[in-house]
Amino acid sequence: MFAVVALMVGNAVDRELHLHSTNVTDSSSLTVVIPDADPEIVLVSTLAFLIGLVMSIMSLLQLHFITAYLSDPLVGGFTTGAACHVFASQLPKLLAKDFVLSLNNINGIEALISVFSISILKIGKSFINPPIQRRIHVPVPFELFVMTAGILVTHFMNLNGKYGVAIVGDIPRRLPTPSMPRFSLFENLFIDAILIAVVIFSVTVSVGKVFAKKHNYEIVASQELRALAVCQLIGGLMSCHPASGSLSRAVVNSQMGVKSESILASIIVVALEKMFLQAKNLYWLWKVSKIDLMIWLVSFFGTFLWNVSEGLGIAIGFAILTVIVRTQWPKAAILGHMPDTEFYKDVRRYKAAEVTPNITIYRYDAPLLFLNNDAFKSKAIRFVEKKFQDYEGNDQKFIIIDASGFTYIDYMGVEGLKDLHVEFKKRDIQLLIASPKGPLVSFEVHGSCITFEYLNQ
């Protein structure tokens, strides 16, 4: 999952580098803003510090609830789409060439190392680790073995000098000197910081929930947000990459530069397998919820066809839109009595449900708000007209509104009930309300212009 964060950070850094490299006359160019420093490191650390500031503000405003808007289907589609971008970004490293433009000039040694590394990792994780873990509950670190072997072979066979195999080179032995972020870059990186902060927080909480469930403890989202904010602020002062919870440390190591490129790319590609396998959930989503399936698909294609940041915005926007649609046009049902029970069920789903000729029981499965008030009234009138159009009895006609689904009701909702009361009275139909909740009763008690009749049962 950290690969998604690393990709978003990389996109922001690449954009800024390209922007300033093509506008060398701009006074804000990186050579002016970042004198005597590595532009990539400064951009990443500045972005990390800015993410920390965003998270600090989120913590002060108690915005930890935003994870509720990132459902599992949304995160699944988003991470699968992002995995496609991550995979594409690793192809040049696997082959040491631009995959599309230089197919005829692929570095054969790099390709061989990549194929060998992926094969070892796949065989080890899929066929060797499972039986070993059943015995000792500790996985074999095949990534470590591949990394170590790659370092030794590359060094002693001089693959870099003879065959041009990419290596990291010398790694500084000291911790970086603390430095202040470049505040002049905040304006350009601010939107990226907000999006990355949301993704980091959501991913970290999601990973935390996995282990909280496994080890039987509670995870406190507000505490996680504060901890992440501190990590980003301190890391931004120490030339660090933005921190995030992850099930794999592969991409963290890539930012620190600890492995040769083709082996690192192989580890990342194998680690992406589980993200691609999330597509198997599509059939289950189709069976359970068509709307959740649409959220997954929109999240995936928005990320795959555009970019990670744009994809996240599209996914969240569509998810919120589905909430609005489900609130404005919720399910409504006519209920019938189930024989030999005290239950009333939807007559369209339960064929055994019995209806009384002179009574319509109408259930509306949503809070009654200004958004859906008109739909609520029109459906009630349509159901009543259909029910009583051929009724020739002399018994009093009733419509009973099952208000158990009205978890909240606003002023327009009460006005809608009043309108229905007047409309049905003209048609000699008595309106009754069953199972009212507190908000509806409170409206009636505190001065509604009409007194509703409630049923005890």
N, C-alpha and C positions, 0 to 999 in steps of 0.2 A: 504493500500500500504506500510505503514511503516513496516508491518510484513516481507516483502521481505528484506528490509534493515537489520532488526533485525536478520533474519535468516542467511544472509550473514556474518554479524558480529559474530553471534554465531558459525557458521562453522569455521571461522578463529580462534576464541578463542579456540574452542574444539580441532582443529588440533594442535595448539601450545602447549596446555596442554598435549595432548597425546604424542606429539613428545618429550617433555622434561621429561615427566614421565617415558618413556621407554628408556631414555638415560641419566640416572642419573650420569654417569661418565663424561658427556660432561661438559666442563668448562662454557658453556653458558646456563646451565640448569637454570630453573626459580628460584630455591632456591638461586642461585648466582646472577642472574640478578635482582631479585626482593626480596631482603631481607626484612623481617619484614613488608610485605605488602600482601594484597589479590591479588593473581596472576590474577584472572579474571578481577578485577577492573582495575588493571594496564594495562593489555592487551587491554581492551576496550578503556580506556582513551588514551593510546598510539596510537591505531588505529585511534581514532577520531582526534588526533592532526596531524597524518600523512595524513589523508584525507584532513584536512584543508590546509596542505602544498601543496598537489596535486591540490586542487581547486585554491589555490593562483597562482600556476604556470599556470594552465589553464586560469585563468583570465588575467594574464600578456601576455599570448600568444594569447589572444582573441579566445579561443577555445569554446566559448559558442554556436557556430554553430553546434556542434556535435549532438544536439538534433534533427537536421533534419534527421539524420540517424536512429533515433529510431521512426519508424512509429507507428501508432496506432495498426495495426495488429501485429507488432513485440512486442510491449509492452503488448498487450492483451494476446498473447500466452505465453510470458515470465512470466507475473504475474499469469496467471492461472496455469502454471506448478509449479511456486514457491508456490502457494497456496496449492498445493497437499503436498509439503514438510512441509509447516507450519502446515497443518491439521494433518499430520502424527506425527509431533513433539509434538502435543498437546494430542494425545491419552493416553500416559502414565500419563499425569497430570489429564486427565478426570477420569481415572480409578485407579490411584495411583499404577499402575503396568506396566511392560513391556507388551504391548498389545499382541505381538506375542508369547512371551515365557511363559507368566504367566496367560493364560486365566482362569485357574482353581483357581487362587488366587487373583482375582480382589477384591479390597476394595469396599464392597457393599455400604458403606456410601458415599464414594467419587463418585461412579457411580450414586447414587441416587441424590446427590447434583448437579452433572453435568446435568443429565436428567431434573431435575426441573429447573435449571438455563436456559438451552437452550430452554425449553418450554416457560418459562416466556418471555425471550428475543424475541423469534420468534413470539409468539402471540402478544406481545406488539408492535413490530416494523412493523408487517405485517397487523394487524387488528385493533389495537387501535390507533396507532399514525396517520395513514392517515386521518381519519375523524376529529381528534383533530386539526391537522395542518391546515385543511381547514378552521377552525374557528379562531384559535388564532395564527397560523403560528409559533408556538414554539413546538418542539417535547418533549414528556415526556421522561426524562432520565432514561429509564428502567435499563441501565447498572449501574447507580448510586444506584438505589433501590436494585438491586440484590447484589451489592457489600456491601452495608450497612447491608442488611439483613444477608448476609453471615458472616460478621464480628461479628454481635451481636449473632447470633445463635451459631457460633463456640465458642465464648467466654463464654457465659452463660451455654451452654450445655457441655462444655469441650470436644469437639469432638476430639481435638488433643490428649488429655490424654487418653480418653476412647477408641477411635476407630482409632487412628493413622492418622487422617485427616491432611494433610500437611498445615502448615501455615508459614507465613513469620517470625513471631517472633518480637522481638524488632527492632524498626526503629530509627536510630540516629536522635536526635533533632537538631543537628547543621549542618551547611553547611560544606562540606568537605574542608580540608585545601588544598590550591593550591599546586601542585607538578609538577615537570618537567616530561615529558614523558621519557621512557627508550629508548634512541637512539640506544642501542644495538639490539633492536627488530625490527628496521626499515627495515632491509634487508629481514627478513622473512615475514613481513606484507606489503611490498611495492606493490606487484601485487594485493593483496586484496584491498588495499587502492585505487588503480586506478579504479578497477571495481566498488567498492562501491561508489566512488565519482561520476562516470558516472551515476549510478543508482539513487543516491540521487538527483543529479542535474536534471536528466530527469523527475523523479517522481515529484519533487517540481515544476518544470516549467509546467508539465502537470496539476497538481492540481491548480496551479496559473491561468492557462488559463481558467479553468472551472469557477472560481470566477470572473476573468476579463471579461469574456463574460456575466456572470450573472449581474454584477454591472456596465458594460459599461465603462471599463477603459483598458488601455494598460499595458501589462506586459513586462518589459525589461529584457531579458535573462541575459545580462552581469551584470546588477545590482543584479539579484538574485544570480548569481555565486559569486560575491564579498561578499554578505551578508552571504551566506552559508559558505564561507571560513572563515570569521571572527567567525561565530558561532562554527565551528569545532575547530578552534585554541583555543578559550577561553574555550570551553567545555572540550577539551583535558587536559587543565591545572586544571580543577575542577572535575576530575573523572567522566565525563559525557559520556553517550552513544552518538554516532554520530547522529546529528540532521537531520531530513528530513521532508518535507511537507507531510501531511497525512490527510486523511478524517476520521481517527480514531486514538485516543490516547491510545488504549488498550495496545499495546505492549510497548509503552513508560513507562506506569505505571508498566508493568511487570519487566522492567529493574530496576525501582526505588524500587520495592517491596512494593506494597500498597494493595495487595489483596491475599486471599488464593488461592492456585494453581488451584483447580478444578473450581472455579468460574471464575478466569481469563481465563482459557482454554475455558470455555463455551462462554465467551464474544468474544474471538478470533475466535472460530469456527463459531459463528453466523455472525461476521463481515466479514468472508471469503465468505459468500454466494454470494455477488455481484461479487466477483472475479471469482467464479465458473460459474456464469451466463453469463460471457463473451463468453462462448462456444456457446451461442445462435446466435452469430454473424457469425458463420461459413456458414450458408445457405446464408446469405446476401453477404458474401465475395465470395461465389461460383458464385453468379449471377453477381456480379460487376467485380471482378478481380480474375482470377485463381492464378495469381502470388502472390497476397496479401494473398490468402488462404494458399498457400504453405509456405509463410513466417510465418503465424500464427502457422501452424502445426509443422514446423521445430523448431520454437521458443519454442513451448509447449513441444514437445517430447525431445528436447535437454535439457531442464530444468528438465523435469520429470524423464527421464531415467538416467541422470548424476547428476549434481548438479546445484545450482543457478549460481555460478560464471562461470562454464563451459558452462551452458546453454546460458548465456548472450553472451559469446564469439561466440558460434555456431550461435546464432541468428543474431548477427551483421555481422559475416562473410558471412552468407547466404544472408542477405539483400543486402550487397555490391555486392555479386556475381550476384544477380538478376539485379542490376543496370548495371553491365558490360554486362550481356547477352542481356538485352533490348537495350543497346547501340550498341552492336556488331551485333545483328540480329533484327533490329526493323521492324515494319510493313511497307510494301510498297504496293502501290495500283495503278491501272490504273483508270483514272478518265473519266467520261462521263458527257455530258451536260444535266442538268435537263430541260425538256421542259418548255417554258414560264418563265424561270428565268435566272439569270446571274450566277448561281452556277454550280460548277462541283463536282460530288460526286463519291465515289468508286462504280464501276460498279458491284462488287460482293455483295454489301449491298443494292444497290438501283437498282432494276430491270428496273425502268423507265429511268435511265440514258442512253443517246444516245451517241454513238461513231461515229466518222467520219472515213471512211475506210482508208484514207491515213495519218491519224494523230494518234499518240500514246501520251497520256498525262500521265506522270510517276511522282508519288509523293513518296517521301521518308521521313518518319516521324522520323527524328533524326538529330542531328548534323553530319556533314560529316567529319569523323576523320580517322586516320590511323587504328583504330580498325575495322571500318565497311566499309572501302573503297572497298575492294575486293567483299564483299557481295553486295554493291551498284552497282558495275559494272556488276557483273554476273546476278543480277536480271534485270537490264535494258536491257542487251543483250537478256536474255531469254524472256522477255516480247515482245521485238521487233520481235524476230524470230517467236514467236507464232502468233503475230498480222499479219505479212506480209508474212507468208509462203504460203498463197493461194491468195495473192493480185495480180491481173492481170491488174490493171488500169495503165494509163499513167501519172497520176498526180504525182507531186513531193511528196515524202514521208517525213514525219516529225516525230521527237520525241521531245516533249516539256517536259522539266523537271521542275516540280513545286518545286521551291526552297524555298517556304514559310516555310518548316520545317527545313531548314538549319540555326538553331539559331547560329551555329558556324561552321567554316570550317577551317581546317589546311592545311599545305602544301601538304600532301598526298591526301587530298580531292580535291584540285585544280588539282593535277596531275591526279587523277581519271577522272575528267571531261575532261581533255585534251585527255586522252586515249580513252574515249568514243567518243569524237569529231573525232579523227582520225579513229577509228574503224567504225563509222557510215558513215563517208565520203567515205570509201572504198565500202560501200554497197549502195551508192547513197541515203543516208538518211541524211537530214539536222537536226542538233541539235539546239534547241532553249531553252532558260532559261526564265521562268516566275517567277515573284515575288521574285527577289533576295533581300536578306537582306544586311545590311552594310558590314559584313565580306567578303562576296563573291565579292561584288563590289570593295571593297578595294584591294583585291588581283588582280583583273583585272586592276584597275587603276594604281597600283604600280608595273607594270612591268611583268605581266604574259606573257609567251611566246606565248599566243594565245588570241585573242580578241573574247569573247563570244558575241553571238547575243541575246539581251534581248527583251522580249515582254512587251509592255506597259500594256496590259490587260491580 
